[in-house]
Amino acid sequence: MRRYFSVSLKLPLRNSTYTYYSDEEGPLVFRRVKVNFNHRTLTGFVVGEVEKPSGEYEILPILRVLDKEEVINPEHIFLSSEMAFLYKCSEGEALSLMVPNAKIEKDSSLFDAPSSFRRIEQLSPDQERVLYEIGEKRKEGKRIFYIYGVTGCGKSEVYLRLAEREIEKGNQVLYLVPEITLSEQLSAEVYERFDKKVSILHSALTASQRLKAHNAIKDGSVSLVIGARSAVFAPFRSLGLIIIDEEHETSYKSGSTPRYHARQIAQMRLSYNKNAYLVMGSATPSFESFEKMREGRIVALRMRNRIGEGAFPSVRVVNILSSRNLISEPLKIQMEKEFREKKGVILFLNRRGYSKSLVCNTCGEVFLCPNCSVSLTYHRKDRRLECHMCGYSEPVPSSCPNCSSRDIMTIGYGTERIEDEIRKLFPFRTIRRLDSDSAKGKREYIASALSDFREGKVDILLGTQMIAKGLNFPLVSLVGIINADTSLSLPDFRANERTYSLLLQVAGRVGRYRPDGKVIIQTSFVSNRAIRAVELNESEEFYYKELDERRKLSYPPYSRLINFTLRSKDEERAERTAISLEEVLRQMAGKIAGVEIFPATSSLVEKLNGSYRYHVLVSAKESAFFRLLKAVDSVIAVFRLPYNVYLEIDTDPVDLF
C-alpha cells in the first residue's frame, strides 16, 4: 500500500521539507531515509505521515530506509522548529545536528571538569546552603538557577549532588562542559559513582560508538550524560536536570550554521520538559546571565569562599609600557623565590608562535596571508609562516618579496619566543610548553607534561588558553600572565568582558587549596577596568560599571543582535549584495520601534579563506526582537542572492569578526 511522508532535508532553504512516497510496510516516521532531490541523493528525516498531496506534480519515492529504530523524536521536531525561527536555518539543518553522524566539535582546551568525581562526604557550609536553597526554590516552581561562585568553591560537587537527586527519582541528567578530555582516572570515577549508567560524549568517539550511546540514552539505560556543546541534543527519555558548567565559555556557541548556543537550546528543552530544571555556574558569568540574575529572572546562588584553606590569590600588576624585557623584573624575582621553595610556576600568554608577524625593515612590507586579511605568524622552530585563521603556511623567505631586502624583523611575540627567553633566564630549570602547536595530535605529550608538572618534575608550565581553565595544581602558588593586553586591543564591545573572564580563570589556577597564591599580571593598560577588577578582586563592581556603559550604548544584554554576513570570491559582488540587503532590511524591518540597522561594511577580518566578507548588523530591543525575527523571515523570502554570493546569519553573535 502506497503511503506518503514529509521528509526534512539538510538544505539551506526556507522550506526544506518535501513529500515522498513509499510502498514499504512498517514504521518510517522519525527515521532517516535516502531520497533524490534535484538530481542528487540526499539523507533526510521522516517527520510525519501525510495524505496524498493534491496537484499534478511528480512525487518521488523514498529510495532506502537507513534506520530500524527511531533516531529523532517529537522533542527534536519541536527543537528544530524553534531553532529554524531563532537561528534562520532550515528545520532539516537543525535536525542534522541531533543524530550521531552530525558534525561534532573538536576539543580546544584541556578542560578536565571536575577535578574528581569521587564523592565528598563533608560539604562546606556554602555547598550545603546552595543545595538547600535549590531544593526550596524548586518547591516554589523555580526552574533556572545560577551558581555564581569563585574558582575552587566546590561548584562541581554541588552539580553532582543535584544529579544524584534527580537520578534517584528515575530521571536523567545532562552535564555540559565547554570541552571534554576526561582522563581514564576521572572516567573510572564517574562510572563508579553513577553505577556505570553514564555516557561520556566526546570528539574521539566513532560514529558507531556515538550511535550506541544515542540508543542507550534514548532507552533510559543511561542516567548521566557528560558532553560538550552538541550533547545538548541527546535524546533523553525522562530529562530531569541540565547542568551547564562554565556557562560564560564561547565554545557553547556553534561556529557554523546553524549558529546555535547550547544555553539557548537548554532553555528550549525546559519549555518542552515541564518538570526539568537548569543549573548554570561560573566564576565569571556571561553578561546576559548576570543581568538576568540581577532582574530576578534567574535564581542567583553565591558561593564566595574557596574550600578548605583556599583563598583568592594576591594580585600584582606590573606596567610593561616602556619595558624591553619580556619577563619583568618583579616576575623574574618571584619565579626565583618559587624555585628556591621547590614550587612550580605557571606562565600564560594567549598567543602562540614565535612572533606575531614579520616585517621588512627596508620598505615596511608586512608578510600577509594570501587567503585572509591578517598577517602570517612566524614559527621559528619549523621556520615557517602560518595563518592562524585558515591554516595556510609557507617557508620563511630569505628576502622581502617586495624589495628583495634581507633586512627582515619580527614584530610582537608568542609562546615560542617566551620559551626561548625563559631558557636563557633559567637555563637549569625544566619547562614544558602547551599550546595547539606543541600539543597537536600528541595526547601522550599533554598527559605527561601535566603529570610531570603536578609531581614537580617540571618547573615551568607555559601555555595559552589550553592551561587557563579547569586544571588544578595544588602545589603551585604563582601564575605569571606575560601580556594581558592581547584581547584588549580588539575593536569589540566585549573586549573588557573577555579579558576579565580569562584573567580571572587563569588566576584561579592558584590559591585553590592554599592561602599563599600569587598572580603577577604584565600589562600596558594598568588602569584598565578589567585588569583593575582582577587586581582588587572586585567582581560585582566590574559587572555593574560595564553594564552601565552597555545600557547607555544599547549594547547586549540591553539589546539583541543579528549579524548578516555576505561572502564571495568577488569583493565587489559581496559589497554590492551587502548594500542591497541593507536596503531590503531597512524597508522591511527598519520601521519597527526599537530596531536599529547599521550600514553595510566590511567585516573586521575582511578576507577569510579566500572569500571577501561584508556584513550588516541589526540591533533590537528585547521588546522588538520577536517582530524583528518575523521581519527577517520576510526578508529571506524575497531577497535573492547573486551567483557565488553566500549569506550567513548569526543570531546573538559572540563575536563580530
C-alpha positions, -999 to 999 in steps of 0.1 A, spaced: 0 0 0 14 34 -10 20 59 18 32 95 18 56 111 41 71 145 49 109 143 47 130 171 61 163 176 42 196 193 52 193 222 28 198 259 33 163 266 20 134 284 37 113 253 32 134 221 34 105 196 39 91 177 9 67 149 2 79 114 -8 61 81 -11 69 46 0 54 12 -7 72 -4 23 52 -17 53 62 -9 88 71 24 106 91 51 88 84 82 109 115 96 129 139 76 108 165 86 82 160 78 46 177 83 12 158 103 -14 165 121 -47 164 158 -47 173 180 -77 193 151 -93 212 144 -60 209 117 -35 204 132 0 197 119 35 165 132 51 144 127 82 109 114 81 90 139 103 54 127 96 30 107 75 6 128 54 -23 124 30 -16 122 -7 -9 158 -19 -33 173 -45 -18 187 -77 -2 174 -108 35 175 -98 55 143 -96 61 127 -62 93 107 -59 99 75 -40 119 70 -8 150 51 -21 161 35 12 153 35 49 185 38 69 173 31 104 155 2 121 147 23 151 137 59 156 167 83 156 147 115 164 116 121 184 88 147 189 111 169 211 136 170 183 109 182 159 100 209 184 136 220 188 142 221 150 111 244 146 123 267 174 159 267 160 147 275 125 129 306 137 156 319 160 187 310 140 172 313 105 183 279 94 161 252 79 145 225 101 165 199 82 197 217 90 187 217 127 177 180 127 210 171 112 228 182 144 207 158 165 219 124 153 252 107 158 267 113 124 263 150 128 294 173 128 309 173 162 331 200 178 368 194 184 385 197 217 401 232 221 414 231 256 424 207 284 393 212 305 391 183 329 359 192 347 356 184 375 389 176 391 375 145 407 341 126 405 347 109 439 320 118 464 330 143 490 313 133 523 319 166 542 304 195 523 313 231 530 287 255 545 284 272 511 277 239 493 251 228 519 234 262 517 232 262 479 218 226 478 192 235 504 182 267 486 178 250 452 156 224 469 134 251 485 132 272 453 122 241 433 92 237 456 82 272 446 84 263 409 117 280 401 134 263 372 166 282 362 194 286 387 229 301 386 257 292 409 279 323 409 309 310 427 346 318 429 371 293 413 377 265 438 345 269 458 332 234 450 306 240 424 313 206 408 302 186 439 270 206 441 263 197 404 269 161 411 248 160 443 219 176 423 225 149 396 222 122 422 189 136 435 174 135 400 187 100 392 172 87 425 138 100 412 143 80 380 152 110 358 181 115 335 207 143 338 227 162 312 261 177 323 275 201 298 312 212 299 329 236 275 354 210 262 360 175 274 392 155 276 384 133 307 413 112 318 409 75 323 411 80 361 382 105 360 362 84 337 366 54 361 355 77 390 323 89 373 313 54 362 318 41 397 299 70 413 269 67 390 267 29 389 281 27 353 249 43 339 270 71 323 276 82 287 306 105 280 302 121 246 334 135 231 350 140 197 372 108 199 341 86 196 335 68 163 301 72 146 291 37 157 301 45 193 280 77 192 250 57 178 254 31 206 254 59 232 225 76 215 204 45 217 213 39 254 203 74 263 170 70 243 160 37 260 168 51 295 197 28 304 220 58 308 213 81 337 240 107 333 253 122 300 285 143 301 295 161 270 304 193 252 281 215 231 265 190 208 254 168 237 226 193 243 206 174 216 209 140 233 175 120 230 165 118 267 136 96 278 130 114 311 151 146 313 151 160 349 182 183 350 205 202 327 238 214 342 259 240 322 294 244 338 315 274 329 284 290 313 304 320 301 325 300 277 322 309 240 327 273 229 290 267 238 282 288 206 285 269 173 308 285 148 289 271 117 253 271 105 231 266 124 249 290 148 231 278 179 241 284 216 238 254 239 224 276 267 195 287 245 189 251 234 188 240 270 162 266 277 141 254 248 143 219 263 130 232 295 99 246 277 93 211 264 102 191 295 80 208 320 94 191 351 131 196 343 152 224 356 185 241 346 216 249 368 244 270 353 276 281 370 307 301 366 331 324 385 327 349 356 290 347 343 282 360 308 268 395 310 235 381 297 232 358 326 244 383 352 217 408 341 190 381 343 202 373 378 200 410 387 165 412 373 154 381 393 147 361 361 173 336 372 178 325 408 213 336 418 232 315 443 265 330 455 295 309 466 321 334 478 345 311 497 370 286 485 370 251 500 394 244 530 424 267 532 420 281 496 418 319 492 418 343 464 455 349 454 472 382 459 475 400 425 502 424 414 500 444 382 533 453 365 535 481 339 555 470 309 547 500 287 584 511 285 600 478 293 622 460 268 622 427 287 595 401 281 598 388 316 596 418 340 620 421 370 592 415 396 581 383 378 616 371 375 624 377 412 592 359 423 599 330 400 634 326 416 618 326 450 593 299 440 621 277 426 641 281 459 610 268 477 607 239 451 574 251 437 563 252 401 553 282 381 526 287 355 532 313 327 503 323 305 503 341 271 474 339 248 494 339 216 512 310 200 541 311 176 574 330 179 563 364 168 530 380 157 544 389 122 574 395 100 581 430 86 606 442 60 628 468 78 636 485 44 602 490 28 578 482 56 562 452 38 542 430 62 540 393 53 503 387 48 482 355 43 472 353 6 438 339 17 430 361 47 434 398 56 457 390 85 495 388 90 513 355 90 526 343 123 563 334 124 570 299 139 608 297 143 610 260 152 596 250 119 610 280 100 575 287 86 550 314 84 514 303 93 480 318 91 461 311 123 428 318 105 428 294 76 459 272 83 479 284 52 517 281 57 548 288 37 586 286 44 602 318 58 615 337 27 652 347 27 643 382 14 614 406 11 591 397 -19 585 435 -25 620 450 -24 644 419 -21 659 433 11 672 407 36 666 431 65 635 414 79 625 418 116 599 402 139 571 421 155 554 410 187 559 377 205 542 344 212 548 314 234 577 301 213 597 333 219 588 333 256 601 298 259 634 308 244 636 338 268 629 316 298 655 291 289 681 320 288 669 334 322 666 300 339 690 276 320 688 249 347 650 248 350 628 223 331 600 238 310 570 224 291 551 245 265 514 236 260 497 253 231 480 240 199 514 238 182 533 217 208 502 196 217 488 189 182 479 152 179 501 145 210 478 132 237 507 114 254 528 146 254 499 166 270 493 139 297 530 135 306 536 173 307 507 178 331 515 148 353 552 158 354 543 193 364 519 182 391 547 159 405 573 186 405 594 171 377 588 202 356 594 237 370 576 259 345 544 252 326 540 278 298 508 279 277 479 295 260 442 292 268 448 254 270 462 258 306 438 287 316 408 267 328 398 235 345 433 223 355 443 220 392 478 221 406 477 220 444 514 226 448 516 257 426 513 291 441 525 315 413 509 324 380 526 349 357 505 365 329 530 376 303 508 401 285 472 408 295 467 431 265 461 407 236 423 407 238 420 444 249 433 457 216 404 442 197 376 466 185 349 447 202 325 459 229 331 426 247 369 431 250 368 440 287 344 411 295 366 386 277 398 400 293 383 399 328 370 364 324 402 350 310 424 367 336 403 356 365 402 320 352 440 320 348 443 335 383 421 306 395 448 281 388 465 291 422 451 295 457 425 268 453 439 247 482 463 272 499 462 308 511 495 319 496 486 321 459 502 349 439 494 363 404 516 388 385 499 405 355 521 422 330 503 449 310 505 483 293 470 492 305 474 492 343 443 514 347 420 493 325 388 484 343 390 447 337 426 444 349 419 466 380 389 444 388 411 413 389 438 431 408 413 443 435 391 412 434 361 435 427 339 412 406 304 427 410 317 463 408 332 454 374 299 440 362 279 469 374 302 496 357 305 476 325 267 470 323 260 507 330 281 516 299 264 490 278 229 502 289 238 538 277 250 525 243 222 499 240 247 470 237 238 434 247 224 424 271 202 455 266 197 446 230 198 415 208 220 414 177 216 396 143 247 397 121 242 391 83 275 382 66 278 381 28 309 363 14 321 359 -21 354 354 -40 344 386 -58 349 415 -34 327 440 -54 299 415 -56 300 408 -19 299 446 -11 271 453 -36 250 424 -22 255 437 14 244 471 4 213 457 -13 205 435 18 208 466 40 182 484 18 157 455 20 162 452 58 155 489 61 123 486 41 110 455 59 124 459 95 137 494 98 103 509 108 99 486 138 103 506 170 134 495 189 152 482 158 184 498 145 201 488 112 237 496 109 253 504 75 268 476 54 305 475 59 334 451 55 339 426 83 367 431 108 386 402 90 376 413 56 391 383 37 389 348 51 397 316 34 398 334 0 364 350 4 357 387 9 332 394 37 308 422 42 282 424 69 250 442 80 244 443 118 209 447 132 202 456 168 168 452 185 155 459 220 142 428 237 106 441 232 111 443 194 132 412 189 103 388 181 89 413 155 124 415 140 127 377 137 94 377 118 106 405 95 138 386 88 117 357 76 100 381 51 134 394 40 148 359 34 116 351 14 121 380 -11 159 386 -11 177 368 -40 214 361 -36 235 367 -67 255 338 -81 285 328 -59 275 350 -30 266 333 3 247 346 33 254 336 69 230 346 96 242 347 132 216 354 159 231 367 192 267 365 179 295 362 204 320 379 181 317 401 150 349 391 132 
